[in-house]
Amino acid sequence: MKLERLLAIVVLLINRRRLQAKDLADMFEVSIRTIYRDIDTLGQAGIPVVTYQGASGGIGLAEGYRLDRNLLTDKDLASIVTALRSISTSHDNTARDLLVEKLSSIVPEARNEDFQASTHRFIVDYSTWTHPEALQNKLKVIDQGIDELQSICFVYCSAEGTQTCRTVDPHTLVLKRHAWYLYAFCHERKEFRMFKLVRMKEVALAAQNFERKSINLRERPWQQEWSRPVNQIGITLKFHERARHLAEEWFGIENVLPDGNGYYVSQIAFPEDNWLYGFILGFGADVEVLEPLHIRDKVCQIAEQIIQNYKTSS
């Protein structure tokens, strides 16, 4: 465990340049004294750890230090190969396939059989059940735009059904609960926006290049914007026992509580839009909106319209 912690500390210091001893101690659930002992051990091993004093001080590495690739274990390489193969399920990429081959070739032949077995222990399949080629084509264009710093244009259909033509600077592809999104700087809105790939059509490269902007992906800026209280509304839902497991999958077991009358109640917060109404209706007759009343009325109106549609067709 100590060896793994030492290696992890080096990797963190390479990626983040400078960290506080307390942050490292909290991260690895050890004392600050243990962290300082680890730093001494790294120094004795020849790794140039530097301690900076002052208000903005902390622990860092000498400028330009990099890890030798020999520090990667077979387990590390297997994890990388598994991740690369999982990503490839969504769209083909020759360069990525070649990287898998390169990484596999590093492992000595005597350990290759065990290595290959470890890379097939599990896989995350990002592909869709139907029409996977449509998603692959979009991802291919977006990938090219990100690689070549080239803007892309497309027609976008919002959750309300409004279609607009957009030109954006693509920065990051995000997989969020089985759906792909593009985090990009929108020329029309003059700010970063999230675009759901299934709502994008006629995706193409634009005849202009862009300069990538600095964004902190560790903070997941798209999540912060979505979860802002001003963008959400509190909702209380009552579920039948039949839908309890579905509610627990969505909101967590701890947020689905018995009401004492054989039903289960969950208090959630979501942005209010057409997606929300459809989401609630997706539980069928096994859910009831208790609050707020205007959402309860809206769901009821939509349900009544559905009934009218079927009466008309019959």
C-alpha positions as CSV (number, residue, x, y, z in Angstrom):
1,M,0.0,0.0,0.0
2,K,2.8,2.4,0.8
3,L,4.5,1.8,-2.6
4,E,1.2,2.5,-4.4
5,R,0.7,5.6,-2.3
6,L,4.2,6.9,-3.2
7,L,3.6,6.3,-6.9
8,A,0.2,8.0,-6.7
9,I,1.7,11.0,-4.9
10,V,4.3,11.4,-7.7
11,V,1.7,11.2,-10.4
12,L,-0.5,13.8,-8.6
13,L,2.4,16.2,-8.2
14,I,3.3,15.8,-11.9
15,N,-0.3,16.6,-12.9
16,R,-1.1,19.3,-10.4
17,R,2.3,20.9,-9.9
18,R,1.8,21.8,-6.2
19,L,-0.4,20.3,-3.4
20,Q,-0.8,20.9,0.3
21,A,0.3,18.1,2.7
22,K,-3.1,18.2,4.3
23,D,-4.9,17.7,1.0
24,L,-2.6,14.6,0.3
25,A,-3.3,13.3,3.8
26,D,-7.1,13.6,3.4
27,M,-6.9,12.0,-0.1
28,F,-5.0,8.9,1.1
29,E,-6.6,8.9,4.6
30,V,-3.3,9.1,6.5
31,S,-1.8,11.6,8.8
32,I,0.2,14.7,7.7
33,R,3.2,13.2,9.4
34,T,2.9,10.1,7.2
35,I,2.8,12.3,4.1
36,Y,6.0,14.1,5.1
37,R,7.7,10.7,5.7
38,D,6.6,9.7,2.2
39,I,8.1,12.9,0.9
40,D,11.4,12.1,2.6
41,T,11.3,8.6,1.1
42,L,10.7,10.0,-2.4
43,G,13.6,12.4,-1.9
44,Q,15.9,9.5,-0.9
45,A,14.9,7.6,-4.0
46,G,16.1,10.4,-6.2
47,I,12.8,12.0,-7.0
48,P,13.2,15.8,-6.9
49,V,10.4,16.8,-4.4
50,V,10.5,20.5,-3.5
51,T,8.7,22.0,-0.5
52,Y,7.6,25.6,-1.0
53,Q,7.1,28.0,1.9
54,G,4.6,30.8,2.4
55,A,0.8,31.3,1.9
56,S,0.9,29.8,-1.6
57,G,3.4,27.1,-0.7
58,G,3.0,23.4,-0.7
59,I,4.7,20.3,-2.1
60,G,5.8,20.0,-5.7
61,L,8.3,18.5,-8.1
62,A,11.3,20.1,-9.8
63,E,10.3,21.7,-13.2
64,G,10.5,19.2,-16.1
65,Y,10.4,16.0,-14.1
66,R,8.6,13.1,-15.7
67,L,8.0,9.5,-14.9
68,D,9.9,6.7,-16.6
69,R,7.5,4.5,-18.5
70,N,9.1,1.4,-16.8
71,L,7.2,2.5,-13.6
72,L,4.0,1.4,-15.3
73,T,3.0,-2.1,-14.1
74,D,1.2,-4.7,-16.1
75,K,-1.9,-3.9,-14.1
76,D,-1.5,-0.2,-15.0
77,L,-1.2,-1.0,-18.7
78,A,-4.2,-3.4,-18.6
79,S,-6.3,-0.6,-17.1
80,I,-5.3,1.8,-19.9
81,V,-6.0,-0.8,-22.6
82,T,-9.4,-1.6,-21.1
83,A,-10.3,2.1,-21.1
84,L,-9.2,2.5,-24.7
85,R,-11.1,-0.5,-25.9
86,S,-14.2,0.8,-24.1
87,I,-14.0,4.2,-25.7
88,S,-13.6,2.4,-29.1
89,T,-17.0,0.8,-28.7
90,S,-18.6,4.2,-29.5
91,H,-16.5,5.1,-32.5
92,D,-13.6,3.7,-34.4
93,N,-10.2,5.4,-34.2
94,T,-7.2,3.9,-36.0
95,A,-4.7,5.9,-33.8
96,R,-6.4,4.5,-30.6
97,D,-6.2,0.9,-32.0
98,L,-2.5,1.4,-32.7
99,L,-1.9,2.7,-29.2
100,V,-3.5,-0.5,-27.8
101,E,-1.1,-2.5,-29.9
102,K,1.8,-0.5,-28.7
103,L,0.9,-0.9,-25.1
104,S,0.3,-4.6,-25.5
105,S,3.7,-5.1,-27.1
106,I,5.5,-3.6,-24.0
107,V,4.4,-6.7,-21.9
108,P,7.0,-9.5,-22.1
109,E,5.8,-12.6,-24.0
110,A,5.9,-14.8,-20.9
111,R,3.3,-12.6,-19.2
112,N,1.2,-11.8,-22.3
113,E,-1.4,-14.4,-21.8
114,D,-2.2,-13.2,-18.3
115,F,-2.1,-9.6,-19.5
116,Q,-4.6,-10.2,-22.3
117,A,-6.9,-12.0,-19.9
118,S,-6.8,-9.1,-17.5
119,T,-7.8,-6.7,-20.3
120,H,-10.9,-8.7,-21.0
121,R,-12.2,-8.9,-17.4
122,F,-14.8,-6.2,-18.2
123,I,-15.6,-3.6,-20.8
124,V,-17.8,-0.5,-20.8
125,D,-19.9,-0.6,-24.0
126,Y,-20.7,3.0,-25.0
127,S,-22.4,2.0,-28.3
128,T,-26.1,2.4,-28.8
129,W,-28.5,-0.5,-29.4
130,T,-29.9,1.0,-32.6
131,H,-28.3,3.1,-35.4
132,P,-24.8,3.2,-33.9
133,E,-23.4,4.5,-37.2
134,A,-25.2,7.8,-36.7
135,L,-23.5,8.4,-33.4
136,Q,-20.1,7.3,-34.8
137,N,-20.3,9.7,-37.7
138,K,-21.1,12.6,-35.3
139,L,-18.3,11.6,-33.0
140,K,-15.8,11.3,-35.9
141,V,-16.5,14.9,-37.0
142,I,-16.4,16.3,-33.5
143,D,-13.1,14.4,-32.8
144,Q,-11.6,16.0,-35.9
145,G,-12.7,19.4,-34.8
146,I,-11.2,19.0,-31.4
147,D,-7.9,17.6,-32.8
148,E,-7.5,20.2,-35.5
149,L,-9.0,23.1,-33.5
150,Q,-11.6,23.6,-36.1
151,S,-15.1,24.9,-35.3
152,I,-18.1,22.8,-36.2
153,C,-21.7,23.7,-37.3
154,F,-24.9,21.9,-36.9
155,V,-28.7,22.2,-36.5
156,Y,-29.7,21.8,-32.8
157,C,-33.1,20.9,-31.5
158,S,-33.7,22.0,-27.9
159,A,-35.7,20.0,-25.3
160,E,-38.7,22.3,-26.2
161,G,-38.4,21.4,-29.9
162,T,-37.0,24.7,-31.1
163,Q,-34.4,24.3,-33.9
164,T,-31.5,26.7,-34.3
165,C,-28.3,26.7,-36.4
166,R,-25.2,26.7,-34.2
167,T,-21.5,27.2,-34.8
168,V,-19.3,26.1,-31.8
169,D,-15.7,25.6,-30.8
170,P,-15.6,21.9,-29.6
171,H,-13.6,21.4,-26.4
172,T,-14.8,18.2,-24.6
173,L,-16.9,15.1,-25.3
174,V,-18.9,14.1,-22.2
175,L,-20.7,10.8,-21.5
176,K,-23.4,11.4,-19.0
177,R,-25.8,8.6,-18.0
178,H,-25.8,6.7,-21.3
179,A,-25.9,9.9,-23.4
180,W,-23.1,11.7,-25.2
181,Y,-22.8,15.5,-24.9
182,L,-20.5,18.1,-26.4
183,Y,-19.1,20.8,-24.2
184,A,-18.3,23.7,-26.5
185,F,-18.1,27.5,-26.8
186,C,-21.2,28.6,-28.7
187,H,-20.6,31.5,-31.1
188,E,-24.3,32.5,-31.0
189,R,-24.6,32.5,-27.2
190,K,-21.0,33.8,-26.5
191,E,-20.6,31.2,-23.7
192,F,-19.9,27.5,-23.1
193,R,-22.9,25.2,-23.5
194,M,-23.7,21.5,-23.4
195,F,-25.2,20.0,-26.5
196,K,-26.7,16.5,-26.6
197,L,-25.5,14.6,-29.6
198,V,-28.8,13.0,-30.3
199,R,-30.3,16.5,-30.8
200,M,-27.6,17.5,-33.2
201,K,-28.0,17.0,-37.0
202,E,-26.2,18.0,-40.1
203,V,-22.9,18.1,-38.1
204,A,-20.0,19.4,-40.2
205,L,-16.7,21.1,-39.9
206,A,-16.9,24.9,-40.2
207,A,-14.4,26.9,-42.4
208,Q,-12.7,28.5,-39.4
209,N,-10.2,27.6,-36.6
210,F,-10.3,28.5,-33.0
211,E,-7.9,28.8,-30.0
212,R,-8.7,26.4,-27.2
213,K,-9.9,28.1,-24.0
214,S,-8.6,27.2,-20.6
215,I,-11.3,25.2,-18.6
216,N,-11.0,23.2,-15.4
217,L,-12.5,19.8,-16.2
218,R,-12.0,18.5,-12.7
219,E,-14.7,20.9,-11.6
220,R,-17.1,19.6,-14.2
221,P,-18.4,23.0,-15.2
222,W,-21.4,21.5,-17.0
223,Q,-22.6,19.9,-13.8
224,Q,-22.2,23.1,-11.8
225,E,-24.3,25.0,-14.3
226,W,-27.0,22.4,-14.4
227,S,-27.2,22.0,-10.6
228,R,-27.4,25.7,-9.8
229,P,-30.4,26.3,-7.5
230,V,-31.7,29.0,-9.8
231,N,-31.9,26.4,-12.6
232,Q,-33.8,23.8,-10.6
233,I,-37.1,23.3,-8.9
234,G,-37.9,21.1,-6.0
235,I,-40.4,18.3,-6.6
236,T,-42.0,15.7,-4.3
237,L,-43.0,12.4,-5.9
238,K,-45.0,9.5,-4.5
239,F,-44.3,6.1,-5.9
240,H,-46.2,2.8,-5.8
241,E,-44.4,-0.3,-4.5
242,R,-44.1,-1.5,-8.1
243,A,-41.9,1.4,-9.1
244,R,-39.9,1.6,-5.9
245,H,-36.8,-0.1,-7.5
246,L,-36.9,2.3,-10.5
247,A,-37.1,5.3,-8.1
248,E,-34.1,3.9,-6.2
249,E,-32.1,3.5,-9.4
250,W,-32.7,7.2,-10.3
251,F,-32.6,8.9,-6.9
252,G,-30.7,6.5,-4.6
253,I,-32.1,4.2,-1.9
254,E,-31.6,6.8,0.8
255,N,-33.8,9.3,-1.1
256,V,-36.8,7.0,-1.5
257,L,-38.6,6.8,1.9
258,P,-41.8,5.0,3.0
259,D,-44.7,7.3,3.8
260,G,-46.4,4.9,6.3
261,N,-49.3,4.2,3.9
262,G,-47.6,1.6,1.6
263,Y,-46.2,4.2,-0.8
264,Y,-42.7,5.8,-1.1
265,V,-41.9,9.4,-1.3
266,S,-38.9,11.1,-2.9
267,Q,-37.9,14.8,-2.9
268,I,-35.8,15.7,-5.9
269,A,-34.6,18.8,-7.9
270,F,-34.5,19.1,-11.6
271,P,-34.7,21.9,-14.2
272,E,-38.3,22.3,-15.3
273,D,-38.8,21.6,-19.0
274,N,-40.5,19.2,-21.4
275,W,-37.9,16.6,-20.5
276,L,-39.0,16.7,-16.9
277,Y,-42.7,16.2,-17.8
278,G,-41.8,13.2,-20.0
279,F,-39.5,11.8,-17.3
280,I,-42.3,11.8,-14.7
281,L,-44.8,10.3,-17.2
282,G,-42.3,7.6,-17.9
283,F,-43.2,6.0,-14.5
284,G,-46.7,5.6,-15.8
285,A,-49.5,5.1,-13.2
286,D,-47.0,4.3,-10.5
287,V,-46.1,7.9,-9.7
288,E,-47.9,10.9,-8.5
289,V,-46.6,14.5,-8.2
290,L,-47.5,15.9,-4.8
291,E,-45.7,19.2,-5.1
292,P,-45.5,21.8,-6.7
293,L,-49.1,22.0,-7.8
294,H,-48.3,23.6,-11.2
295,I,-46.2,20.6,-12.2
296,R,-48.9,18.3,-11.0
297,D,-51.4,20.2,-13.1
298,K,-49.1,20.1,-16.2
299,V,-48.5,16.4,-16.0
300,C,-52.2,15.9,-15.6
301,Q,-52.9,18.0,-18.7
302,I,-50.4,16.0,-20.8
303,A,-51.9,12.7,-19.6
304,E,-55.4,13.9,-20.5
305,Q,-54.1,14.9,-24.0
306,I,-52.6,11.4,-24.4
307,I,-56.0,9.9,-23.6
308,Q,-57.7,12.2,-26.2
309,N,-55.2,11.2,-28.8
310,Y,-56.1,7.5,-28.4
311,K,-59.8,8.3,-28.3
312,T,-59.5,10.2,-31.6
313,S,-57.5,7.5,-33.3
314,S,-60.1,4.8,-32.3
